[in-house]
């Protein structure tokens, strides 16, 4: 399989990638959904990468260089639905990969993660990504599809690899970034374009949640079936709103 390394396409073996196309070392990354060769919300992903790079001292290549890489890679390695990953290493290495992505079609079960996770300041999307993937694996070991990560103040933050929105008392809400929430690209689009309010959510609030949706750049929006084994009563509401989010994502983020 071909990947992009610095300024050219190479065989993946030449890029020194590990399992699931992760590189060694430290750096900033972005994961972007592609549909028929078009990346979703590329401008927003690039801005977030630049912001993260400035916070963690990783230099991000100029945008024209990144766009040339993306165009060449998607043409060489096409997928009807793909996972484009941009990897910016601290040593200056730039890698881009494009793998097939299988859409999730079932409603998701969530479970709260037992270990409190605190992140000071605005979280950055960096690798190694082991800590987040291990949270996801623990959730799956308990029969769940995604976790609900809490901070030391018993506040809801996000999923292991997703943002979360919750419905109760007739309104949709999502936790604020200051609670330790990654500023997700899809989260930003949802808050800006749809009736979703940002407010503090704690563990006590979870028992009153009537519906919920997992959102991310890859998943876009998937309804939640249950939280910690409690089946949510208003799944139809989440189904309808998830469809609205998907339509908004196409309308606002392609290009």
LOROTI-170205 format. One record per residue (C-alpha): x, y negated, z negated; residue number from 1. Coordinates in nm, 3 decimals, decimal comma. Each point is the difference from the previous one (the first is absolute). Example, Ala and Ser with C-alpha at 12.3 -4.5 7.8 and 13.67 -1.06 7.14 Angstrom:
{east=1,230	north=0,450	up=-0,780	seq=1}
{east=0,137	north=-0,344	up=0,066	seq=2}
END
This chain:
{east=0,000	north=0,000	up=0,000	seq=1}
{east=0,118	north=-0,352	up=0,077	seq=2}
{east=0,027	north=-0,276	up=-0,261	seq=3}
{east=0,132	north=-0,353	up=0,020	seq=4}
{east=0,338	north=-0,063	up=-0,164	seq=5}
{east=0,125	north=-0,362	up=-0,012	seq=6}
{east=-0,020	north=-0,088	up=0,371	seq=7}
{east=-0,081	north=0,318	up=0,191	seq=8}
{east=-0,201	north=0,320	up=0,011	seq=9}
{east=0,183	north=0,306	up=-0,134	seq=10}
{east=-0,082	north=0,356	up=-0,099	seq=11}
{east=-0,131	north=0,009	up=-0,356	seq=12}
{east=0,297	north=0,212	up=-0,108	seq=13}
{east=0,231	north=-0,291	up=0,081	seq=14}
{east=-0,182	north=-0,230	up=-0,243	seq=15}
{east=0,079	north=0,214	up=-0,306	seq=16}
{east=-0,362	north=0,019	up=-0,111	seq=17}
{east=-0,116	north=0,219	up=-0,285	seq=18}
{east=-0,334	north=0,175	up=-0,056	seq=19}
{east=-0,297	north=-0,172	up=0,163	seq=20}
{east=0,235	north=-0,244	up=0,176	seq=21}
{east=0,118	north=-0,188	up=-0,310	seq=22}
{east=0,356	north=-0,135	up=0,008	seq=23}
{east=0,255	north=0,014	up=-0,278	seq=24}
{east=0,081	north=-0,313	up=-0,197	seq=25}
{east=-0,212	north=-0,300	up=-0,097	seq=26}
{east=-0,209	north=-0,230	up=0,213	seq=27}
{east=-0,332	north=-0,155	up=0,095	seq=28}
{east=-0,257	north=0,178	up=0,216	seq=29}
{east=-0,334	north=-0,053	up=0,165	seq=30}
{east=-0,247	north=0,268	up=0,110	seq=31}
{east=-0,229	north=-0,101	up=0,286	seq=32}
{east=-0,288	north=0,180	up=0,167	seq=33}
{east=0,009	north=0,020	up=0,379	seq=34}
{east=-0,293	north=0,077	up=0,227	seq=35}
{east=0,074	north=0,073	up=0,367	seq=36}
{east=0,336	north=-0,172	up=-0,032	seq=37}
{east=-0,127	north=-0,313	up=-0,176	seq=38}
{east=0,126	north=-0,072	up=-0,355	seq=39}
{east=-0,252	north=-0,137	up=-0,249	seq=40}
{east=0,071	north=-0,334	up=-0,173	seq=41}
{east=0,363	north=-0,011	up=0,110	seq=42}
{east=0,040	north=-0,371	up=-0,077	seq=43}
{east=-0,114	north=0,052	up=-0,358	seq=44}
{east=0,229	north=0,297	up=-0,048	seq=45}
{east=0,296	north=-0,200	up=0,125	seq=46}
{east=-0,077	north=-0,288	up=-0,236	seq=47}
{east=-0,026	north=0,241	up=-0,294	seq=48}
{east=0,331	north=0,163	up=0,094	seq=49}
{east=0,168	north=-0,343	up=0,012	seq=50}
{east=-0,143	north=-0,090	up=-0,342	seq=51}
{east=0,110	north=0,331	up=-0,150	seq=52}
{east=0,345	north=-0,026	up=0,157	seq=53}
{east=0,051	north=-0,341	up=-0,160	seq=54}
{east=-0,101	north=0,138	up=-0,342	seq=55}
{east=0,224	north=0,307	up=0,006	seq=56}
{east=0,292	north=-0,135	up=0,205	seq=57}
{east=-0,057	north=0,198	up=0,320	seq=58}
{east=0,051	north=-0,183	up=0,328	seq=59}
{east=-0,284	north=0,054	up=0,248	seq=60}
{east=0,090	north=-0,017	up=0,374	seq=61}
{east=-0,142	north=-0,277	up=0,215	seq=62}
{east=-0,355	north=0,066	up=0,113	seq=63}
{east=0,082	north=0,020	up=0,372	seq=64}
{east=0,247	north=0,279	up=-0,069	seq=65}
{east=-0,260	north=0,192	up=-0,201	seq=66}
{east=-0,265	north=-0,044	up=0,270	seq=67}
{east=0,236	north=0,128	up=0,271	seq=68}
{east=0,064	north=0,307	up=-0,216	seq=69}
{east=-0,371	north=0,062	up=-0,055	seq=70}
{east=-0,089	north=-0,037	up=0,367	seq=71}
{east=0,277	north=0,237	up=0,109	seq=72}
{east=-0,076	north=0,257	up=-0,270	seq=73}
{east=-0,376	north=0,011	up=0,059	seq=74}
{east=0,056	north=0,042	up=0,372	seq=75}
{east=0,251	north=0,283	up=-0,055	seq=76}
{east=-0,191	north=0,176	up=-0,282	seq=77}
{east=-0,373	north=-0,056	up=0,068	seq=78}
{east=-0,279	north=0,120	up=-0,230	seq=79}
{east=-0,374	north=-0,074	up=0,027	seq=80}
{east=0,007	north=-0,081	up=-0,371	seq=81}
{east=0,340	north=-0,050	up=-0,155	seq=82}
{east=0,195	north=-0,098	up=-0,309	seq=83}
{east=0,261	north=-0,258	up=0,089	seq=84}
{east=0,258	north=-0,048	up=-0,273	seq=85}
{east=0,248	north=-0,287	up=-0,001	seq=86}
{east=0,299	north=0,055	up=-0,229	seq=87}
{east=0,242	north=-0,279	up=-0,089	seq=88}
{east=0,296	north=0,127	up=-0,200	seq=89}
{east=0,204	north=-0,216	up=-0,235	seq=90}
{east=0,314	north=0,077	up=0,202	seq=91}
{east=-0,159	north=-0,162	up=0,307	seq=92}
{east=-0,114	north=0,319	up=0,176	seq=93}
{east=-0,337	north=-0,029	up=0,175	seq=94}
{east=-0,200	north=0,317	up=0,074	seq=95}
{east=-0,346	north=0,041	up=0,150	seq=96}
{east=-0,190	north=0,328	up=0,025	seq=97}
{east=-0,335	north=0,092	up=0,155	seq=98}
{east=-0,180	north=0,315	up=-0,111	seq=99}
{east=-0,352	north=0,131	up=0,065	seq=100}
{east=-0,253	north=-0,092	up=-0,265	seq=101}
{east=-0,299	north=0,219	up=-0,083	seq=102}
{east=-0,303	north=-0,199	up=-0,111	seq=103}
{east=-0,159	north=0,099	up=-0,331	seq=104}
{east=-0,367	north=0,074	up=0,057	seq=105}
{east=-0,114	north=0,113	up=-0,346	seq=106}
{east=-0,096	north=-0,214	up=-0,299	seq=107}
{east=0,277	north=-0,027	up=-0,258	seq=108}
{east=0,024	north=0,108	up=-0,363	seq=109}
{east=0,203	north=-0,225	up=-0,232	seq=110}
{east=0,149	north=0,067	up=-0,341	seq=111}
{east=0,173	north=-0,237	up=-0,239	seq=112}
{east=0,376	north=0,043	up=-0,030	seq=113}
{east=0,103	north=0,076	up=-0,358	seq=114}
{east=0,326	north=-0,200	up=-0,002	seq=115}
{east=-0,029	north=-0,380	up=-0,020	seq=116}
{east=0,188	north=-0,175	up=0,280	seq=117}
{east=0,110	north=-0,361	up=-0,046	seq=118}
{east=0,148	north=-0,215	up=0,277	seq=119}
{east=0,110	north=-0,354	up=-0,085	seq=120}
{east=-0,055	north=-0,257	up=0,272	seq=121}
{east=-0,133	north=0,075	up=0,347	seq=122}
{east=0,065	north=0,366	up=0,094	seq=123}
{east=0,203	north=0,063	up=0,315	seq=124}
{east=-0,035	north=0,291	up=0,242	seq=125}
{east=0,341	north=0,165	up=-0,035	seq=126}
{east=0,164	north=0,338	up=0,036	seq=127}
{east=0,090	north=0,243	up=-0,149	seq=128}
{east=-0,375	north=0,053	up=-0,031	seq=129}
{east=0,030	north=0,306	up=-0,222	seq=130}
{east=-0,171	north=-0,148	up=-0,307	seq=131}
{east=-0,318	north=-0,082	up=0,191	seq=132}
{east=-0,006	north=0,328	up=0,188	seq=133}
{east=0,043	north=0,187	up=-0,329	seq=134}
{east=-0,308	north=-0,178	up=-0,140	seq=135}
{east=-0,192	north=0,111	up=0,307	seq=136}
{east=0,123	north=0,357	up=-0,039	seq=137}
{east=-0,108	north=0,008	up=-0,365	seq=138}
{east=-0,347	north=-0,122	up=0,101	seq=139}
{east=-0,020	north=0,276	up=0,258	seq=140}
{east=0,108	north=0,257	up=-0,259	seq=141}
{east=-0,315	north=-0,093	up=-0,194	seq=142}
{east=-0,219	north=0,044	up=0,306	seq=143}
{east=-0,015	north=-0,371	up=0,090	seq=144}
{east=0,082	north=-0,178	up=0,325	seq=145}
{east=0,139	north=-0,320	up=-0,154	seq=146}
{east=0,085	north=-0,139	up=-0,342	seq=147}
{east=-0,117	north=-0,304	up=-0,193	seq=148}
{east=0,315	north=-0,153	up=-0,147	seq=149}
{east=-0,033	north=-0,194	up=-0,327	seq=150}
{east=0,236	north=-0,249	up=-0,160	seq=151}
{east=0,095	north=-0,024	up=-0,368	seq=152}
{east=-0,296	north=-0,232	up=-0,066	seq=153}
{east=-0,237	north=0,278	up=0,112	seq=154}
{east=-0,077	north=-0,200	up=0,312	seq=155}
{east=-0,069	north=0,161	up=0,336	seq=156}
{east=0,265	north=-0,086	up=0,258	seq=157}
{east=-0,019	north=0,209	up=0,319	seq=158}
{east=0,033	north=0,350	up=0,137	seq=159}
{east=0,329	north=0,182	up=0,044	seq=160}
{east=0,020	north=-0,103	up=0,366	seq=161}
{east=-0,319	north=-0,206	up=0,048	seq=162}
{east=-0,194	north=-0,297	up=-0,128	seq=163}
{east=-0,342	north=0,046	up=-0,159	seq=164}
{east=-0,330	north=-0,186	up=0,002	seq=165}
{east=-0,288	north=0,071	up=-0,237	seq=166}
{east=-0,374	north=-0,070	up=0,006	seq=167}
{east=-0,200	north=-0,072	up=-0,314	seq=168}
{east=-0,273	north=-0,243	up=-0,101	seq=169}
{east=-0,071	north=-0,076	up=0,363	seq=170}
{east=0,347	north=-0,118	up=0,104	seq=171}
{east=0,327	north=0,130	up=0,139	seq=172}
{east=0,322	north=-0,080	up=-0,191	seq=173}
{east=0,371	north=0,081	up=0,018	seq=174}
{east=0,272	north=-0,048	up=-0,266	seq=175}
{east=0,225	north=-0,309	up=0,020	seq=176}
{east=0,361	north=0,024	up=0,112	seq=177}
{east=0,122	north=-0,122	up=-0,342	seq=178}
{east=-0,118	north=0,327	up=-0,155	seq=179}
{east=0,270	north=0,182	up=0,201	seq=180}
{east=-0,173	north=0,035	up=0,337	seq=181}
{east=0,187	north=0,022	up=0,329	seq=182}
{east=-0,128	north=-0,275	up=0,232	seq=183}
{east=-0,138	north=0,246	up=0,253	seq=184}
{east=-0,059	north=-0,119	up=0,354	seq=185}
{east=-0,347	north=0,155	up=0,015	seq=186}
{east=-0,076	north=-0,134	up=-0,348	seq=187}
{east=0,081	north=-0,350	up=0,123	seq=188}
{east=-0,224	north=0,036	up=0,304	seq=189}
{east=-0,287	north=0,129	up=-0,213	seq=190}
{east=0,024	north=-0,280	up=-0,258	seq=191}
{east=0,024	north=-0,267	up=0,271	seq=192}
{east=-0,275	north=0,125	up=0,229	seq=193}
{east=-0,255	north=0,189	up=-0,209	seq=194}
{east=-0,189	north=-0,053	up=-0,329	seq=195}
{east=0,263	north=0,156	up=-0,230	seq=196}
{east=0,099	north=-0,194	up=-0,312	seq=197}
{east=0,330	north=0,026	up=-0,185	seq=198}
{east=-0,040	north=0,058	up=-0,372	seq=199}
{east=0,151	north=0,188	up=-0,293	seq=200}
{east=-0,115	north=0,363	up=-0,023	seq=201}
{east=0,082	north=0,221	up=-0,298	seq=202}
{east=-0,060	north=0,363	up=-0,090	seq=203}
{east=-0,333	north=-0,080	up=-0,168	seq=204}
{east=-0,128	north=-0,146	up=0,326	seq=205}
{east=0,061	north=0,328	up=0,183	seq=206}
{east=-0,289	north=0,169	up=-0,180	seq=207}
{east=-0,237	north=-0,259	up=0,151	seq=208}
{east=0,125	north=0,028	up=0,358	seq=209}
{east=-0,282	north=0,099	up=0,234	seq=210}
{east=0,203	north=0,025	up=0,321	seq=211}
{east=0,363	north=-0,037	up=0,106	seq=212}
{east=0,216	north=-0,007	up=0,312	seq=213}
{east=0,367	north=0,081	up=0,057	seq=214}
{east=0,161	north=-0,246	up=0,242	seq=215}
{east=0,342	north=-0,002	up=0,168	seq=216}
{east=0,162	north=-0,077	up=0,332	seq=217}
{east=-0,028	north=0,364	up=0,105	seq=218}
{east=-0,327	north=0,105	up=-0,164	seq=219}
{east=-0,167	north=-0,336	up=0,072	seq=220}
{east=-0,302	north=0,081	up=-0,223	seq=221}
{east=-0,118	north=0,333	up=-0,142	seq=222}
{east=-0,292	north=0,041	up=-0,245	seq=223}
{east=0,066	north=0,152	up=-0,342	seq=224}
{east=-0,206	north=0,297	up=-0,110	seq=225}
{east=0,103	north=0,021	up=-0,366	seq=226}
{east=0,217	north=-0,153	up=-0,273	seq=227}
{east=0,140	north=0,241	up=-0,260	seq=228}
{east=-0,265	north=0,253	up=0,095	seq=229}
{east=-0,294	north=-0,242	up=-0,022	seq=230}
{east=-0,184	north=-0,009	up=0,331	seq=231}
{east=-0,076	north=-0,360	up=0,089	seq=232}
{east=-0,372	north=-0,069	up=0,036	seq=233}
{east=0,006	north=-0,245	up=0,293	seq=234}
{east=0,213	north=0,177	up=0,258	seq=235}
{east=-0,225	north=-0,127	up=0,281	seq=236}
{east=0,095	north=-0,357	up=-0,091	seq=237}
{east=0,368	north=0,086	up=0,031	seq=238}
{east=-0,061	north=0,172	up=0,333	seq=239}
{east=-0,167	north=-0,308	up=0,143	seq=240}
{east=0,263	north=-0,240	up=-0,133	seq=241}
{east=0,287	north=0,221	up=0,117	seq=242}
{east=-0,143	north=-0,016	up=0,351	seq=243}
{east=-0,019	north=-0,378	up=-0,028	seq=244}
{east=0,366	north=-0,009	up=-0,106	seq=245}
{east=0,104	north=0,217	up=0,295	seq=246}
{east=-0,184	north=-0,226	up=0,243	seq=247}
{east=0,162	north=-0,307	up=-0,159	seq=248}
{east=0,345	north=0,162	up=0,024	seq=249}
{east=-0,036	north=0,049	up=0,374	seq=250}
{east=-0,136	north=-0,350	up=0,047	seq=251}
{east=0,270	north=-0,181	up=-0,201	seq=252}
{east=0,317	north=0,207	up=0,001	seq=253}
{east=0,062	north=0,141	up=0,349	seq=254}
{east=0,278	north=-0,179	up=0,184	seq=255}
END
